[in-house]
Amino acid sequence: MSPVVTPRVRIPDDEWTAFRNEIMEVWFRRLKEKSAAAVFTVLYDLAYHNRDSYVKGSFSDLSEWTGLDTRTVKKCLRELRQLKLIRKSKSRKRTWKVPLANVDLGDGNWTAVPRLLIQHYIPVYHKAVLLLSILRIHCLKWKNYCWARTETLGKKMGWGETRTRYAMTEMSSVEKWKAKRTRRDLPHPLSWWKSEKSGYWQYRVRAVRYERRTKKSKPTVRLSSHFSKAFDIPILK
């Protein structure tokens, strides 16, 4: 993945993943198992960065990567296989194929997701998969904030409004996030506030920053300086 191909994504290539928009717009809400979206996201991320979109891993490996017990992982994998979102290789033991992870960056029908959100946040808080749907809304306007009713966000995930609001509250409150006993150096991932001007609730995934250098230039997405320092990832110019 060359920066020439994706000039609007100013994040090191091995630190972000192009998620097909259909995942956030179609597939998440079809999943019945509560943790299936988290399991699929972790597998997709690994497959995207592997040759031929394959992931080699046992049930115990997947349990470690997702932070879920093996029983839950097996249930999620069963549903993902039924929907043909993943396939188990017949020739290679414990190898999973993720067809959607084969992405044509040229068509632009994807959303850039920092891998740190997947590798560090989902294993300690599975509802953090909601951040992908919020990033998708960010990318519609390429702005540092976005808005949608919690009911609407919940429908995109196949969640109820109560579960969605709870997740957003947990991820946007410094006190509640620390109380979850996650890693002490893991910053809370979401900002959520009510706009005085519009009266709408707005939110932002804190790991990214959308910016435009001039009015005529195309906007770019970068890691925010706080998250760049926290995870020791350089900010590309």
N, C-alpha and C positions, 0 to 999 in steps of 0.2 A: 504494500500500500504506500504509494508515493505521495508526498505532500503536494506534488503537482496535480495529482488526481483529485485530492480533497483539500483545496486551498482554504476552504472556509473552516476547517477543523484544525486548530492550532494546538494540538495535543500530540505528544509522541505516539507514533503508530501502534506500538505495543501496549499503550495505556488507554486505548479506547476501542469500542466495538460498535460496528454499524448494525443496529437492530432494524430489521424490516418493519415498516410502519404497520403492516397488517397484523403483526404480533400484538401490538397495543390496541389496534382498532378492531380486530376481529377475534383473535384466538384467546386472549386472556379471559374475556367474559364467557367463553364457552367451557372453561375448565370447571369441573365440579369439586375436585379435591382441593382443600383450602391451600395447600402448599405446592400444588402442581406448577403454578406460575413461577414460583421461586426455583424449583428444581429445573424447569425448562430453561429459565434465564441463565442459570449457572452452566448447564450443558451447552447452550447456544454460544455463550461467551467462549468457552473452551474450544468448541468445534470451529468457531469463526477463525481462531488463531492457529488451528491445526490443519495440516494438509488433508484435502479431500473431505473436510467437515466431519471427521471422525473423532471420537473421544474414547480413550481406553481407560476403564475404571470399574472396579468391583462395587458391590453394594456398600461395602464399608468405606470405599473411597468416596463415593457419592454422599454418604452420610457425613463424612468429614468435611467435604467441600461445601455442603449446604447447611450444616449444623442441625440436621434432622436425624431422627433415629431411623434405623434401617427398615423398620416396618412401614413407616410413613413414606420413605423413599420408594419402596416397592409398590405401594399403592399409587403413588404419583406416576411412576414409570409405566405402570399398567395402563393408566388413562392416557398418557402421552403416546403410547404405542397404539392404542385403539384409535386415536385421532390421527395417527400417522405423522405426528410431529417429530417423533424419533423412531428409529428402526434399530433392532439389534442385529449386529453382523452375524451371518451364518458361518462365515469362514474364520472369523477372529473372535476368540473367547472374550466375553465381557467388553465388547467394543460397541459403541453406540454411534449411529449415523444421525446427523441433524440436517436434513435437506435444506431447510430455510437458511441455514448459516452460510450457504454459498451465495454471496451477495455481489451484484453488479453495482459497483460504486458509481458508475457513470449515469445510472438512471435516477439517482437522487431520492429514491423512494425509501429512505431510511433515516434513522435518528441516531446521532452520535451519543453514546453513553460511556462515560468514564468507567474503566474497569474497577476502580477502587470502590464504586458503589455496589458492585456485584461481589467482589472478592472479600470485602471487609464488612459491609453492612448487612447483606442478606443472611450470612451465617449466624449473626447475632440477633437479627430482627427480621423475620421472614416477610413481614408486611412492608419492608423497605422496597419490595418489588414495585410498589405503588409509584416510586420515584421515576420509573421508566415512563409510565403514562403521563406524569406531570412534565417530564422532559419533552415528550412528544408535543404537548400543548405549547411549551416554550418555543419549539422549533417552527410552529406554524407562523409565528410573527418574528422570530429571532429576537426576542426581547428578554430582559433580565427578570421579568415578572410575568405572570399569567393568571388567569382566573377561570373558574368553572365551578358550578355548585357541587358540593360534596356528593349530592345524589347522582349527578352526572358522572363524576369521577368513579363512584362506586359501580355504576352500570358498566363502565369501561372495563372494570376488573371482575365483574360478576359478584361484587360484594354489596352488602347492604349499606345504607347511609351511616348507620351507627358504627359499623366496623371501620368504614373509611374515615369518618371524623375522629375516631379514637386513634387510628394510625397517624393521622396528620398532627393531632395534638401531641402524641408521644414524640414524634420526630422533630417538632418545632419548638418544644419547650426544653430549655437547658436543664432545668431541675428534673423534669420527668425523664429526660434522656439519661442523665447521670444516675438516676434512681434505678434504672434498668440494669445497672451493674455491667454495662458493656465495657469494652476496653477504655481505660481512663483517657487515652489520647485520641479517641474517636469522636470528632466534633459532631454535634447534632446536625443532621443533613438538610433540614427544611426550615425556611422562614415563612411565616403565615401572619398576615396583618390585614386590617380593614382600612381601605383607602378613604382618607378624609374628603378627597375631591369627588370620587364617584360613589362612595358608599359600598362598593363591592369588596368582598374578601379576595385578597390577592396572595400569591405565594411564589416561592422561588426555591429551586434546588440549589443549595449553597455551594456545591462543588464546582459549578460552572459559571462562566461569565460571558454574556453575549455583548459584543461591542462593534461599533462602526467608527472608523477613523475619520471619515469625511461623509458628507451627506450623499455623495455620489457613489461611494465605495460600498461593496457588499459587506454585510455583517459577518463576523467570525465568532466562533465559540472557542473558549479557552478554559483552562482550569482557573478557579479563583486563586488569588495569591495565598489566602489562608490554607486552602486545601493543598496547594502546591507545596507549601512549606511542611504541612503536617505529614504528607506522604512522600516527601523528598522526590517530587516529580518536576522537572523543569518546565517553565512556561515558554513556549515557542514564540518567537517574534513574528 
